[in-house]
């Protein structure tokens, strides 16, 4: 029997034969050393070569790049040049490049490929990346591509497509290693070395029972350091976080963050191991979800610069029309006090200050609350405490701002009563802003509506209406106008 040291040595390459580490596309010709982006001059040379039809020069320029940088290049050149670039570097356009491409750019390129070409690329990719490639195709194109794939790969993708979008079932990869708990460490090492069909990149091995239910995990560090004779059941970690296939990807990301996971097993309704999710997938999800929430708060849609212009216009215009309606409501409040404004023109000068500051305060609260809901920091158990906290903050900020604007107005215009009115209105509108900033997203969340989508519209309307109403109303009640 081989000694443990001999086994570990056999898994390491000889020092003389080990290749030198390669820095992915870090060279003065292409990448900016400061922010790791492609240099404008490099992108321009590629574009000029494409325009001149010099495919050989294009290929020579692009060939040293890392797949992720090739994907960036597609986004940086003109849309009309993207198909020509793909044809010029045909054999460099592998699954790794497609997996890194922006969704809109990838869709454009895939439309130019034959089904058998798309199928060939999908078979080079991880299951989750292949699903992302195929799921955006029309039903007819999907079936054409799937028909060209190997039965095993086709079955895996069809299974993933059967799950709803943005769930663990769509996100997971089927490329994993699972072994029975009856194995010893030595058996596992021999199995990993002997079977060429196993995945080449993994962090841990899943241990399963006779029903293929996950019962534990073994990290590679444990496997390499444990004696060969030790049963896996004695060294495996039995505590593990299992991800149901139907779990929303945002909830999956929260679990990875909360429990500091590198990978996690995905199980079906019967508890059988069907896939795994790794942290590299979660990094993309966290970025997508964070960007999505920020853009939705502004009504900007996906906010992707590669998105078709007509789609962008339609998305933004929808919310701009809604905002127009709320602005009309706010202006109608001003219309109720036309007589007061006519008597004291200063009211028209000062009232935007009250509504504007209230809008800013509401936006601050809204951003904090939407983030708290997204990260599960705000739940039904602490909603009341959060409301009281935001009201205290709003009252303190309102009092400070009210004192400053009230004092300044009284001194500037020589009218202490006007200063008191605007100061009081500032306090009232800040309280409304704090309350609306938390109640609107919480209510929408309870109604199963994404609070990031439409909260800003309602909060802005509340602060504008109350800002105008409180300031002008107090001016009338005080006898100023």
Steps between C-alpha positions, in 0.01 A plus 500: 500500500629848413591731783291816546801717414547314173136551408514872571824527301338320210224760488749785464683578172877476484661834570707482181189431291258739670395777266568857599193679634322694229362844565174515301561749218700741714712676242570857405345449158146430618429562869509815704706407806306728733142381451556178307294612200586482132693805382313735263792480257480121491123504439553756224763282326264203505217713358726635224614150406137386485410797281789415265395133487838392641389192694858381556593818687179481702576141598860580599384791716224305675667160538706586815193627687326318785144385412355762738694775321384372160145530632574858609634576152166402345323752723747779424486487119207620288201270472550471122853363552413227750398231252807574286722468808344163587571371149857634502587317824280198433704235683548731803123530546466214745258440782714699745462817293125455452454442873660839574307697237232753584153347446400741222832460317487121529144495365612698194787261427303181559240616247773480233593139582351177374334271759782246480755774569307621805467139620875447465572813704244404767665161544831675579341701782403426857137396529387829657678706233354282223152552645555878501600476133199295391224642721493832311430332166153469352325169568557384142871588511537333841363173366724521192810548716404230750442254214866543397639429848619175651218322690666543841564872455152553355335326796691716749402825326137396452485418870638845591260677264208329674566712810378862528741778409724642774474188716770265626391242240599738220813618677648166608764298320469122453879465488584369847657203675287285730616176661352253754592537867631143508815610316831563673725795430727273296209371293394857424850612398533200268156574353586865438827405328354217294178644354571741213133592465484682834487882519845657494421789735337447839548601864326225687360151456141425596432186701164334433301208640343214301206727402740765367412734787796719602622410848821699514790663316877458488720790396808421292732613779355235734526230233866572427602513867310200637653148505377270222341251737262748667131460398343809344225476762764586763644809330204648316316807621142397573371854552417648161273758344265339249340713229152399369474513121207742523677757721528850351854590398500807725426280802776262387746791494394603851569149629846500343571835660359407840678165531820591306453216252732404216255253350170343600297195399170550318227246577166423336162457669591149619834615647717343225821673398447646152768766470721753671537877511845655537605839626606626155135474393393687814735792427311555173163471676593753769618745234185448290260536791672809641507670159141400435374656824688826443375535144143410588494771764560751222265332250790451256421134421799270453731799450711297257681717245477211254122479531308590179406868497128442442480264798681754719271782386188293570619406850603851603202670339259280696629628832541854376129501411420374850720775645317752285175391663637541851643842408153608386358391837765706682436804280127475569577552870682821410196604299289491816709786641518731198346784699755469780790494253359808326501689830852396598724413202777384736298182559559394137874563546533297821261207456731299265755493784258318729391243241854450366654436841214264585562310177868462580424378853244251365750367245757443775255301710370311198850390394576369850169314529512340154851375574391370841211310340727358229754375755238369746606752764145634511236239581158496663666452839683834496281719274351704787844564645624610157204739456565662840871526423442676168244736657752601767761563230248695291392713798861582592598585142179697449555704815860578401407596145193689617705704743755589233254592224264672746775717648644579159159594356414721798830688477506525121145622453454666839191287567522274808151359438598386150811342649291313755258376232771361272684347798186322619420382145850359470453293819160371385621404152808323634277290726278417202810416294631264767164330541436468126858385438445196718126433474479503118766231436390290798138507382596411144717216629207364707287513183767294316593795279871577453552814715788612279274535197248765600580626850680813384195626309270481803756640745571799272129567461449488878784745575402741221133506597567533872781750447276736305196439717674546835689815400214674320241378750699630797549831320124540461423388858760739644353794310809558287293482180 
